Amino acid sequence: MSRSVNFGLWYDFRNPSGDVSFETLYRQSLDQIAWAEESGFNSVWLTEHHFVEDGYTPSPLVLAAAIGERTKEMRIGTNLMLLPLADPVRLAEDSAALSILTGGRFDLGVGLGYRQLEFDYFGRSLKNRPSLMEEGVEIIRQAWAGQPVNISGKRYQIENLPVAPVPATPPRILMGGMAEPAIARAARIGDGFLSTGGIGHDIYIDALESQGKKRSEGAIFAGHWGIIADDPEREAANVGDFALYQTNQYVSWGAFGPPDEVPLFPDAESALRDGLYELMDGPSAVTALTSLLNEYPEIEDIHFWAQFPGETVESGSRRIEYLANNVLPQVRAEISQGES
């Protein structure tokens, strides 16, 4: 049996420049996604943050429903939503509706979150994230099982709560993180691991094995920070400022550790060189992606940023077209030959 790997696009719908309206940005992005499916992409991934001036996606499930109506077979997932901030029953209901609307094409990816501002507003404590996550996952699974939800935990007390409708195809619960405890939790209670920039693959595999699971029982959905173009240096010059903005925002929020301990990148060159980004042309990308997939057969999906914050959709589409024509078919052929 030949191996099947999905290739996808990752969206945050940020609009820092304000040069286009959000109405235009959303419409252009939906058009781009529909075109990308026709061009050979298999998945689309949405992410979540709140209270960001550039409009970073606060409502990914609403966008997921719109994408479901514009696509035919493309899988739709979140990488990721902030489960500790959510009402898990409501998240289960909304995700069930998405599964029903899309014919089972939706995957729910969740993570802990880390921004103090978000936790303060939603009335949650950062120190309670692990229990909010674990109890949240339990509640969601019960809600999709067709039986009343019952839980007596540290964070939630629910007794005989009926939740309907039940999706014919329950979404997979994927779990992300860059710290070892979060990755181990994904191996223990998740249906797969959402990785970022290649961080944590080995930790996830070790965690599976430490729990008596086979590697083949695991699944990795890899958020890849590759910048792939026919002329990588020219592309770096085109998108460098956008990449600097993106990565420094994450640093300042605490994504990579306490903001007072992790310095900002001083310029675009250093962000592209020392951050999570990988500059490659087509042949280099084919070699690197094929090697990655051979090393980690658990990878079921690799997805790339469609465009960076502030970059135009048109500019992002040029990289998407290059990937579709010069990378994805070649990687698929290499993987298929390796299986034969």
N, C-alpha and C positions, 0 to 999 in steps of 0.2 A: 504494500500500500504506500503510495507516494505521500510525502508530508505536505500538509497545507498550512501556510503561514499567512496571516492577514497583514496588510500594510495600510496604515491609516494616517489621519490628520488630526492635529490637536489644536483646540481653539480656546482662547480666553476672552475674545471680543473686546479687547481694550482699545481705547480711543484717546490717547493722551494729547494729541495735537488739536483735536476738535475740528480738523479741516473738513471732515464730512460729518453729517449727522449720524446718530445711532440708527435711525431709520434706514439710511443708505447703507451703513456698514452691515447691519443685519441682513438686509436684502441681498447685498453683494455676496456676503458669506454663504447664504443659503444657495444662491446660484452657483457659487464655487463648489460647494459640497456636492450638489447634484451632478455637476460636470466632472468632478473628481471620481465619482462612482463610475461614470461612463468611461473614464480614462483608466480604470483598473484598480482604484483604491477600494479597500474592503471595509474600512471602519472609520468612525469619527469619534473623537473624545473631547469631552467638555470638562472644564474645571470651575472651581467656585471660590470666590472671596467676597467680602462685604466691605462697604464704606471706603472704597478706593475711588479717588477723584477721576481716574481715567475710565471708570465704568466696568472694571474687571467683573466678569460674569457673576451676578448675585443669584440668578435663577436658571441654572443649567437644565432643569427638567422641563421648563417651558420651551426652551430652545430645542431640547431633545424631541419633544412632540412635533415641533415644526419641521425638524429634520426628517423625522419619520414619515411625514407626509410628502416630502420632496424626494425620498429615496425609495428604492425597491428591495434591495437585498443587503445593503450596507448595515453592518452592526453599529450600534450606537452605545457608547459607554461614558461613564464619568471617571475622569482621572484628574482630580477626584473631588468628591463632596465631603463636607466636614460633618461627620456623623455626630460628634459630641455637641454640636450646636443645634442639631435638628430634633424635632419630635419624631422618634423612630416609628411610631404608629402612622403618622401622616406621611413620612417618607416611604413606608411600606405601601400605603395606599396609592401614592402618586407613582411609584415605581411599578406597581401592579397594573395601573392604568396604562403606563407606557408599554409594558410588555403586551398587553391586550391590543393596543392600537397598532403596534409594530409587528405583530405576529411572532413575538418572542425574540425580537432582535436587540433587546436592551440588556445591558450589564450594569449593575450598580457598583461603582468603585468608591470606596470611602477611605478617609484618613483622619488623623487626630486633630489637625489644625495646630496653630502655634501663635496666632496674633492676639495679644492681650485685648486690644480694642474690640475684637469680635466677641471674645468670651465675656467681656464686661457687659456689652450691650445685651447679649442673649442670656445673661444671668447664670453663666456657667463658670466653673473654676478650672483653670488650667491643670491643677493637680489632680482633678477628678477625671481627666481624659481617659485613662485606661478602663475604668469601670463604666464610664458612659459609653465607650466603644463596645466593650464586651456585652453589656446588657442590651445595648441598642441592636447589635447583631442578633442576639437571641430573640428579641421582640420581633424583629423583621422576619426572621425565619418562621416563627410561630404564626405570624400574620399571613404568610403565604402557604401555610400548611392546611388551611381549611378548618382549623379548630379555634375556639376562643383563646385569646392571649391571656396567659397567666404568668406573672413573675413577681417575686418578692425579693428585691435586690437592694443594693445600697442607694441607687439613684431612682429606681422606678418601682412603683407598687401598682400592679394591674391585676384585676381579678375578673375572669370570665368575660373578656371584652370581645364581642364578635367583630371581625374585620372582613369585609367583602367589597368587591368581588375577588376571588382567588384566581390568579393568572394560570392559564393552562401550562405555560412555560415560565416557572419562577426565574427571575433574573439571577445570574450568578453574583455572589457578593465577593468583590475583589477588594483587596486591602493594600494600601500604599504606606510608605514610610522609608526613611533613610537611616533611622537608628535601629540598632540590633533588636531591642524588645519589640518594636513595631513590626519588624520583618518576621520575627519568630511568631508573633501573633497571627500574621497572615498565613503562615504555614500551619498553624494550629487550628484556627477557626474559619479561615477564608477559603474561597474556591479558587483563589489565584492571587498572585503578587503583582502589584503595580510598581514597577521600578522607574527611577528617574535618573537619566544620564548614566545608566549602567551600574548604579550603586546598589549593592546588596544581593546580587545574584547568588554568589557563593554562600552568603549567610543564609539565604532562603533555603538552598539545597541542603546545607548542613542541618538546618532546623527541621526540615522534613524528615531527614534520616534519624535525627535524635528522638523524634516522636514515633519511630518505627514505621514511617511511611516510605514508599519507594519514590525515587526521583520522578518516575513516570506518573505519579499521582499529583505532582505539582504542575502549576501553570504560571508562566510569566508573561505579563503584558508590558512591553518595554517602551516607556516614553523616551525617545531618542532626541538628542539635541544637535543632530547633524545639520550642517549647512552645506548642501550638496548642489553644485552648479558646475557648468563647463569650465568656468574660470573662477576658482575659489577665492583668489586674492581680490579680484574685482568685486565679487559678491560680498566679501568681508568689508570692503570700503563702502559698499552700498547700504549694508545693514548694520554696520558696526555700532553706530550710535543707538540704534533700536535695541540691539543685544545688550549694550551697556546699561541702558535704562532698565531692561527686563531683569537682568541678573542683580543689579544693585538694589532694585526694589525688594527682591527676595531676601537679599542679605540684610537689608535694613529692617525687614519684618521679623527676622530670626529664623528663616528657613534652614540655615546652615549652622546654627548655633547662636548664642547670645549676641545681639547686635553690637554690644560694647566690646566684644572680643573678636569679632570677625570683621576685618576692614573692608570698606568698599573698594571696588576696582577703580583705579585713578583714570583710566581711559579705555577706549574701545579695544585697542590692541591687547591690553592685558586681560580684559574680560574674555575676548575670543581665545586667547592663548591659554589662560589659566583657569577659566571657568569650565562649565560642562559641555561647551560647544565643541564640535568636531568639524573642521573644514575639510571637504573632500570633493574631488571631481568624480565623474561617473565611474570610471574603472576602479578608482580607489575605494569608492563606496561599495561597489559590487564585491570586492575582495573582503572588505571589513565586515559587511553585513553577512556574507556567506560564512565567514569564520565565526562570527558571533552566534549564528544559528546552529552551526555544527558543534560549537563548544557547549551551547545550552539548548538541547533539544526540547526543553520545557517551554521555550518561547513560542507563544501562539500568535503574538501580535507585536509589530513594531510601528510606532506612530511618531510623526514629526510635526513640529510647529508649522501650521499653515502659513502664518506670517507673524512677525514680531510686533510688539506694541508700537504703534505709530507708522508702521510700514503699510503701504497701500495693498489692497487685495490684489490688484493687478500685478504688483511686484511679487507677491507671494505665489501667484498663479504661475509665474515663469519658472520658479523652482519646482512647483508641483508637476508642471508639464515635463520638465527635464527628468524628474524622477520617474514619471510614468513611461517615458520613452527610452531612457538610457540606464535605468537602475533596476526597477522592479521586475521586468521580464527576464533580465539576465540573472538576477538572484533566484527567481523562481526556477529557472532552468538549471542553475547550479545545484539547488537543493534537490530538485527532482532527479538529477543524474546521480547525486550522492546516495539517494534511496534505492536506485535501481541495482 
